[in-house]
Amino acid sequence: MDKRVLLFLLIAVSIISIAVAYYYLDLHNNSSVSCPENSIVYVYFNQEQKESAEKFFEVFRQLAAKEGLNFSSVETCVVDAKSLSRELRMYPVLMYRGKVSGLEQITVGEVDGYNIVTYMLSLDVARYAGIEPVFTYEAKAFIVSGSSPWSKPNIDVSKVKSELEWLALAKITDVVEVGVENSPVEVDAAPTLVFESTYNLSEGVQYLERTGNNYYMLLKVYNVRLAQDYLGAEAAELRNLPAILNEDLPSLGSQDAPVRLYIFEDYLCPYCAKFYEDCYYRLIEKTEAGLLQVVAVDFIVHREVFDTHAFTRCLFAETSNGSLYFQISDELYRKYYEGGMPTLQEAVTIAAEYVSNDTLARAKVCMPSEREAIYNLTLSSYYKIGIGGTPSLLFWGQDKNIGLLFTGYIPWDQVEEVVDWLSDD
């Protein structure tokens, strides 16, 4: 997939979900600064952008139609950027005058009585319309590499400047590659991007935040996707263990093991089943040798197995038996791998071989509250640390104080390599 497309997929979760109220625009070839009240305004920088106004509006109409929205009664206006009292950070830019329902929620500023709509929306429409943007802010970009063999960026630095400009909404004057130990600011994950600018890059851009004097980064929620989807790393290198993972979770092995593996799983995930099929008993060997602790984390992608996960977590709460939890999970995955379904009844049947009827009954009673807890953790806490699918495998090196987060299945030989690297002083 083209990296520019990946770039926009990366930020679509927080931006396009807000700006999804796309708007139907009716072009009036009016270059006067005095736009009508309650009108939508297109601001151009050069002759090429001026000539592309009709195309910009056409794309806007198409996007509005896809969302089932109709703004055909709203007047439109075309304005020369030179007629405004101050320079904006990019062009073309979408603004409105007065009140235009649907645009008020995504307003990021004001100039000369015009309300500025989030720049990301303007840039996205320009991209689809084939209009070359002009950026007036400037920035220097640092590509910060991780320290492990799996957390190195895999991109052609000589070809990413224009894409970085679209991300920073600024003209990139230089691109520098540095190791995480030489990053100009402390980072939570690598590889990542750091922008240096005397301009306020976070102004009007919801996905950028200031992280130091004149330094800016993407919000933390994008760290993993930035590392893997855009910068091409096999794994995101985490520099701090997320606090949410310090809770009481089902585990195998000693807490003093040099490496801890968190498995974010879903009983209906085929690659989770494959990971258990290929690696489970080898993982047990590592735990018994004191080399590894394995921790199970519920991350529900398929709603059909919410009750199954709630039951096994409740059973763990009743027994405090991590080995039993993993044994039941392994049997559920094995049946699924062989063509069966990991249903609640299947889990109860398996558990009945190991615990009493009273324990089963108590586990069933706690299921509603546990189900809600798993649901909330999946949608909030785990998402915020970058978990986006299953299996996600977070290896945490206790001595190195570094984590490596892989999204998706990895084979056993790579598991061993990661464990060995994190264990090596």
Buried (B, 14 or more C-beta within 10 A) or exposed (E): EEBBEBBBBBBBBBBBEBBBBBBBBBBBEBEEBEBBEBBBBBBBBBEEBBEBBBBBBBBBBBBBEEEEBEBEEBBBBBBBBEEBEEEBBBBBBBBBBBEBEBBEEBBBBEBEEBBBBBBBBBBBBBBBBEBBBBBBBBBBBBBBBBBBEBBBBEBEEEEBBEBBBBBBBBBBEEBBBEEBEEBBBEBBBBBBBBBBBEBBBBBBBBBBBBBEEBBBBBBBBBBBBBBBBBBBBBBBBBBEBBEBBEEEBBBBBBEEBBBBBBBBBBBBBEBBBBBBBBBBEEBBEBBEEEBBBBBBBBBBBBEBBBBBBBBBBBBBBBBEBBBBBBBBBBBBBBBBBEEEBBBBEBBBEBBEEBBEEEBBEBBBEBBEEBBEBBBEBBEEBBBBBBBBEBBBBBBBBBEBEBBBBBBBBBEEEBBBBBBEBBBEE
